[in-house]
Amino acid sequence: MTLPTRAAPRFSVAAILIALGVAALNYSLWSHFNRPIAPAQFDAKVHGLAYSAFQRHQSPLEGRYPSEAEIAADLQLLSQYTDRIRTYTSTENAAIPRLARKVGLKVTAGAWLSRDKQRNDRELNALIAAAKGNRHIDRAIIGNETLLRRDLTPNELIGYLKAAKRKLKIPVSTAEPWHIWLKHPELAKHVDFITVHLLPYWEGVPVEAAVDHVLLRLQELRQKFPKKRIVIGEVGWPSHGDRVKQAVASTAHQARFLREFLARTRDLKLDYYLMEAFDQPWKITEEGRAGGYWGVFRADRTPKFPLAGPVVEDRHWPQKALAASFLAFPFVLWFAVAFRHFRLPGRIFFAGLIQAAAALVVWLVTMPFEFYLRPIDWAMLAVLVPALIAMIAILLANGFEFTEVLWRGRWQREFGPREIAPGKEQPFVSIHLACSREPPEMVILTLNSLAHLDYQNFEVLVIDNNTPDEALWKPVEAWCEKAGPRFRFFHLPQWPGFKAGALNFALQQTDPRAEVVGVVDADYAVSRHWLSSLMGHFDEPQVAVVQAPQAHRDFEANFFQRMCNWEFEGFFRIGMHHRNERNAIIQHGTMTLIRRSALEEAGGWAEWCICEDAELGLRLMHAGYETRYVDRVLGRGLTPVDFKAFKSQRFRWAFGAMQILKGHWGWLTGKSPLTAGQRYHFLTGWFSWFADALHFVFALASLVWTIGILAAPKHFTLPLDLFLIPVLGFFVAKAFFGPVLYAARVDCTWRDIVGASLASMALSHAIARGVFQGLVQKKGVFVRTAKSFHNRGRFAALLSVVREELLMLAALGLGLGLVLWALGDKREAVLWAAILGAQAVPYASALVTAVISARSREAARKMPQMALESAATMVRLEPPAAPGLRTTPAAREQARA
């Protein structure tokens, strides 16, 4: 009795150690990615700073200007770091020269030139007036990158320079990048000094070589213009922005560049202005994302980094790391205790996944506040952040399944065949087979297999509903009449409720002796041991459902149907075991056995839901019954005949799932007898389908945003790469989990795994449509899944089957190409193109699968439509030593017909 007492604390200690270890690892990783750097030191005043006075939410584009008090505070702060400032305009914030004089700052005053000649005259006149009234304005710069922007011609600019020199007694220049001075050397004749902008970031120079690049360009200009004094009007590096070739905008790189530049030029007596004093968020609209982040100070006037000592990229990383650790710790600890039967690598893996999710949430929530976002950016984030959080939830659900399947140790609820106890009478079973417009030879094969069950007490009720063509149901009726009283046939010409309605009718006709109801689809060849190997489970009164897996036959030679088969297999080899652990299986409407009293107590089959089987299973769980999954193939049916049928089937399942979700939302989220595990599986079990719906929404939003990026770049910027990387990570993780689980649990080749993955991705759009329509519409239409071929041209239906997918594929492909063509030199553009490419994969998969389906269908036309007497088919239903199923002469004759 002492052993359990000792074991419990040991488990608790192990769980605590896992939780603490994961938290420590999280903190270590934050620390690793924010390792301080120690650039060159600089402890003196800088020569000069370019100064724009606009505060965080001010903009000349919107007519919001700083007050004199705000300007005065700025200049007081700057006087501690420099003795010089450079301005760009003389009509806006005209108080700057007067306020600069009060704190002892010299001013190089600028006049902004544009295509507006009247404004140019006002600028020039304002600068002349300011220079006359303020002796500390000791230089003038007429125009800033005017030729670079092509606002004026060289001759027009020279005209303004001449006008300024006539009226000013101070040196006059104009500011342009180095290559403009080399391209238009005639400018040098009309200036007193050359003002050059040296911004290696815009040229894609890596930060390691940036200072050398600046000095090299400066030397080129000196050689070209040996008699002219050269002033560096702008030199700097942005702390955020798009990647330009090898140039990365970051706080660490900005600090490295500026501090190295200051240290290396300390003794060179350069005349320079750092670009710039304060971040100017309003410039993002005009210059792109980097335009707002050139400041040595943030827009809130706090320094980004010191000029001496270590520099870190994210100054708040310790707080974020601790927040992520505290957020994840209780969940990690609970998981480590609750699932201590998992092997240690599994507990560590999923604990790490929880911690990664918590860190990502903290990162996503706090990161926007590190940037200057406009309303349109916040609108984008309002969509993107919830989408990313939804992706995290989906990834955690998939990761839990991944962990449990690979590292469970043992299944807690694993059931095998269980025969009836010796000496106990066989319970009577009523087998219900609902069919509508099915090929009679297929139904007769199913009935023939049922006729040879090694079980005595059963009946078979065949309910043919809503089949107008007598040629389809009359042969089945005739077969049942010949088979004897055990088989009863009912034809319902017009009957409501789809399959559920037919099954409810069958329930009314069921033999009173029946204790168990079995349901089988019309295309199934059933093992003779189906009932005898499972009925023992009903000896336990709490068991309401015993479910055998759905399996298929005659698919090996048809590549498309082979893809379908292995796509289905994943759910029954992986997902059903995962759900069975918490008594939360999905009941499916074939190869299922149901306790009759429980079925009647629950109210029969739901005719309002087109997934009546899964809905019934949930109701039985709500009533407190147990459901069991026995992973033994006891019957095999046919796969969907083509991609259209495959899509139609999955659309119906997704639509029905949404009906269940809406109809039983209160049970799943409110107070109900359902266990936490059952709620979890019925909510997260559809996460992957919600992911498909989210994928479609995200794809549409991405297309809209791409159009905005290309057509209106001033209003739509490329999303931050820090947001795009988690999205790509989600796609990679999803692509990783599936094949690994298949390799571990499904007995198929890698070729089949690839085919199953392709088929699964191809269904994404159909599932998305099912989810959306199921959420909006109340009623759906039960469309039977075609299992036999129809006379259609080889590719006649191909475009119609994937018309919507083709449109999405074309739109995403065009967007991807245009983004790379127009913006391919930016890392964010490449990442955005990768996102568009990843979003196009399901639509491309649909096209490929449709082509495979069409080709496979054509190949199948050359062979018999259905191999009813195939010895291989029959042997596959049983182990090799088991006897095969037999067909009647009538069935053989109908098959030949």
Order of alpha helices (4+ residues) and beta strands (2+ residues): alpha-beta-alpha-beta-alpha-beta-alpha-beta-alpha-alpha-beta-alpha-beta-alpha-beta-alpha-beta-alpha-alpha-alpha-alpha-beta-alpha-beta-alpha-beta-alpha-beta-beta-beta-alpha-alpha-beta-alpha-alpha-beta-beta-alpha-alpha-alpha-alpha-alpha-alpha-alpha-alpha-alpha-alpha-alpha-alpha
